[in-house]
Amino acid sequence: MPHSTTDILIIGAGLAGLSAANDLQQAGHQVLLVDKGRGLGGRLAGRRIGDASFDHGAQFMTAREPRFKAAIASWIKAGVAEEWYSSYPGQPNGHPRYRGVPSMTAVAKYLAVGLDVLRTTRVDSIAQQQASWLVSLDNGDSLSAKQLIITSPVPQTLELLADIALPADKLARLENIAYESCIAVMAVLDGPTALPAPGAIALEEGPIAWISDNLQKGVSQVPAVTIHGSATFSAENLNGERMHIGQQLIDAAAPYLGSAQVTEYQVHGWRYSKPTVVDDAPCMLVSESTDLPPLVLAGDAFAGPRFEGAVQSGWAAAKQLIGAAR
Ligand SMILES: Cc1cc2nc3c(=O)[nH]c(=O)nc-3n(C[C@H](O)[C@H](O)[C@H](O)COP(=O)(O)OP(=O)(O)OC[C@H]3O[C@@H](n4cnc5c(N)ncnc54)[C@H](O)[C@@H]3O)c2cc1C
């Protein structure tokens, strides 16, 4: 069982993990990220089917806080983001929605430059070993780290921490966090959709919450739509037969597809899509006032249930550890 050590281990190379890693590395810490996924970015997911490309997780980002606005400006300058739209047709101007270029994952790839990321590697269990954390991986290897940041969705984090005695008040806060699910359909079309510019629509009623035209958006070279099931539809059908559930969403999307026919489709189920109940703090220093080595939990369940919240939470987690004993 090969074994390596690192100063700071971050579980999850999504937005929170990558944002934390950048700040920590900048401050001179040795950081290693580990992620079970093949790609980077977690819920900023992209997929290809033949010549078609899809954003099938997060669709856009909005910006409220000055540091995050500055980060978006730097991504635009680097060519990995641009403003997508700020209002639907016929509606007054809203706040800008930004997208990744060519797709949302471009931002994650940009954030990962210069970072040490162990991909397609799942953390199976976590144990305390004196003043360090001992992390067992699904490939049989193990890692020890002086400090640990975990950014997986909170129910998965609690499974990983099953053998660690967490302070009761913090455990209660963590158990209160909740998520909605989302079934995502990625469908290749034989012609353009009937969606007007900017090529996306959010629906308030029925089985669909969102439809996005990846060709108009600039993600795909050929006609391709992403359809997101509503929270209710997704919760009811998450464990159903995927292709059958996907076909139901395609049928419901027909008015927006015009005369275009679906030639091929895939379905993905996001069990933990967006948090519906978040914690008030931007991250959680679980080890505070305990004998545990430093342990911080971060992700969109802390600083707000979206792209910006995940980044802010990663920054907050890094701040907890910067300057801590090495
Ligand atoms: C369908 C959908 C649509 C969305 N739309 C929008 C939108 O339009 N705008 C917006 O702002 N936000 C949107 N969001 C939310 C946004 O994607 C998230 O808020 C954000 O990406 C969360 O980032 P994170 O780093 O907190 O978590 P994640 O991206 O989930 O990162 C956690 C990482 O941990 C890894 N991981 C988990 N367990 C383990 C383990 N045991 N071992 C190793 N690695 C592990 C995962 O692979 C993952 O990469 C959407 C989300 C979904 C799913």
The ligand as an ORCA input file, in Angstrom:
! r2SCAN-3c Opt
* xyz 0 1
  C     -27.593     20.691    -12.723
  C     -26.951     21.834    -11.995
  C     -27.167     23.131    -12.427
  C     -26.579     24.203    -11.759
  N     -26.737     25.462    -12.253
  C     -26.075     26.481    -11.682
  C     -26.088     27.771    -12.284
  O     -26.631     27.955    -13.383
  N     -25.459     28.782    -11.634
  C     -24.785     28.588    -10.456
  O     -24.221     29.544     -9.917
  N     -24.710     27.354     -9.889
  C     -25.343     26.312    -10.484
  N     -25.231     25.061     -9.952
  C     -24.533     24.896     -8.673
  C     -23.006     24.891     -8.852
  O     -22.648     23.970     -9.849
  C     -22.394     24.492     -7.524
  O     -22.826     25.422     -6.542
  C     -20.866     24.453     -7.509
  O     -20.329     23.921     -8.693
  C     -20.448     23.631     -6.299
  O     -19.033     23.565     -6.205
  P     -18.366     22.799     -4.983
  O     -16.903     22.893     -5.155
  O     -18.971     23.265     -3.720
  O     -18.856     21.265     -5.120
  P     -18.611     20.196     -6.274
  O     -18.547     20.858     -7.594
  O     -19.645     19.157     -6.064
  O     -17.168     19.623     -5.957
  C     -16.959     18.573     -5.055
  C     -15.955     17.609     -5.675
  O     -15.677     16.592     -4.717
  C     -15.465     15.391     -5.423
  N     -15.670     14.303     -4.467
  C     -16.799     14.034     -3.758
  N     -16.605     12.960     -2.961
  C     -15.316     12.562     -3.161
  C     -14.528     11.493     -2.649
  N     -14.999     10.643     -1.710
  N     -13.265     11.348     -3.085
  C     -12.752     12.212     -4.025
  N     -13.467     13.229     -4.554
  C     -14.727     13.396     -4.121
  C     -16.481     15.430     -6.554
  O     -16.086     14.587     -7.619
  C     -16.459     16.902     -6.931
  O     -15.582     17.161     -8.006
  C     -25.780     23.961    -10.621
  C     -25.552     22.656    -10.198
  C     -26.103     21.596    -10.893
  C     -25.788     20.197    -10.474
*
